[in-house]
Each structure stands twice: as structure tokens, then as C-alpha cells.
């Protein structure tokens, strides 16, 4: 049987270990709570250069995976709609009548409105502009109406 000196050291060690474990758990809990209250310190990217106008076919939806949007060009201008399903964030696929979510089957009309669920909201349309170098820029921080477009004239 170990002598009482060894037991005291062992008890002291276990006590210190328990205190450190509780302290670490408390610090992590506080940091987790602060993260939900304090806005993100790193800014998410919101401006995407997606190419020159000539890169996009007329009357056609082109997927830009890096920006997570479909860009539509017609004879009047250019519009950008989210390519991300409002249900669980899957990337949509273009269909004849609009967009389909390959993950859970949500269907959206070409104007972004939900045809069938489980998607809870319509797709978001974003502001399109022109960068000084002539490339189209989509600003995902600036939602617009589905009929608003970057005019070519």
C-alpha cells in the first residue's frame, strides 16, 4: 500500500487536473456564447468579378460556381440570381422551367419563386454592375427585385 505522501500528491494532481478541466470548459463555453453575439471579424466575400459581357450567351442562364449565382443575359441586360437552394444550401441545376435542387427536390420558377418545396423562400436576386476593367461584378450584399437588371444601353 502506498504511503500517505504519495496519496496526497496524487490527490493534489487530480484536483488540479479537475480544476483545469473545468476552467477550460468554462472558457470554451464563454467563447462559444460570444461568437453568437459578436459579428464575424472576418468579412465574407460579397463582390465577384464573373467575366466580360461577351463571355455570356444571350437568353441563357450561366452558372458561376465561385459566386454561387446564375447569370442571365438577354437583349436588354444582365441579371444575377442565387444558385443556392433556400432549403439547405445545395447548388441548383437549371431546368426547362426554372431551377431544381438535386438534394431534396425543391423547384423554382425562372423568376426565383418557389414552385414546390421544401424550400421556404424564393431565390435572391443580386445587383450586377460593371468594374473599371470591363468585367461584370455581382454584389451579393445588395439584393434587388427579380426584374432589376444591369442595362446594356
N, C-alpha and C positions, 0 to 999 in steps of 0.2 A: 504494500500500500504506500502511495506517495506521501511524502511528509507534508505538513501544513504549509510550508513555504512555497512549494510547487503549486498547491491548490490556489493559494492567494494570487500567484502570478497568472494562473490560468483563468481564474475568475476575473481578475483585473483586465486581462486581454479580451475575454468575451464581452465584458461590459463596455470596453472602449469600442470594440467591433460593432456592438449593437447601437451605441450612440452614433457612431459614424454612419452606419446604415440608415438610421432614422433621419439624420441630418441630410444625407444625400437624397433620400426620397423626398424630404420636405423641399429642398432646393429645386429639384426637378418638377415637383408639383407647382411651385410658385412660378417657375419659368414657363410651364405649360399654360398656366392661367394668364400670365402677362402676354403671351403670344396671341391669345384670342382677343385681347383688349387693345394692344398696341398695334398700329398698322405695320405692314411689312416694311422693313428697312430697305430691302432690295426692290427696285422697281421692275415690274413686269414689262416686257416689251409691248408697245402698242402701235408703233409705226412700222409698216412693212413696205419696202420697195418691191414691187412684184413684176416689173418689166415695162417695156415700152408698149405703146398702144398697138403698134404693128405686130406684136407677139400674140395678139388675141384675135381669134376669128370672130366675124360678125354673126350675130344671132346664135351664140354658143356660150355655154357655161364652162369655164375653165377652172379646174381645181388647183389652188395653191396650197399645198400641204404645209409649207413652212408658216404661212399666215393663218391657216385653218379657215379659208374662205373659198367660195365660188365667185369668180368674177364673170359678170355678164356684159357683153358688148353688143349694142345694136347700132343702127344708123344715127341715133340721137346722142348716145353717150355710153357711159360705163357705170355699172353698179356692182356692189360687193355684198354678198350675203354670207352669213356664218355657215361653215361646213360641219359644224359640231352639233350633234343632237342635243336638244334641251332636256332629254331624259337622263342619260348617264354619261354623256360626253363622247360617244363614238363618232367617228368620221363618217359623214353621209356619203351616199352614192347617188349620182344623177340618174333619174328615170325619165320616161317619156312625159309624165305629167308633173314632175317635180323632183323631190328628193326622198330617198328611203334610207332608214337606219338599218344596216345589216345586223346589228346586235340584237335588237328587240322588236323590230318591225314598225317603228313609227313612220308615218308617211306625211310629207309636207308638200303643199302646192308650190308652184314656182314663185309665188309671192311670199313664201315663207310661212303661211298659215298652216296649222296642223289639220290634216285630213283625218288621220286616225292615230290613236295613242299607242303607247303610254306617255308620249311626250306631253308635258304640262303647258308648254308655252310655244309661241311661234318662234321662228328663227330671227335673229337680229341682223339688220342691215347696217353697214358701216359707211362712213364718209370716205369718198375717194377724191384724191387731189393729184396735182402734178408737182413733182420735185424739180428743182432747178436744172438737174441733168436730163430732164425729159421723161423720167420714169414715172409710172403711176404709183401712187402711195395710198395705202389703206390705213386709216386711223381707227383701230379697234376700240379706242377710248371714246369715240364720238358716234353713237348710234344715230341713225336717220330713219325717216319713213321709207317704206319699200319703193315708193315711186320717185324718190330723190336720187338723182344721178349726176355724175360729172359730165357736163355738156361738152361736146366736141366742137361746137361753134363758138 
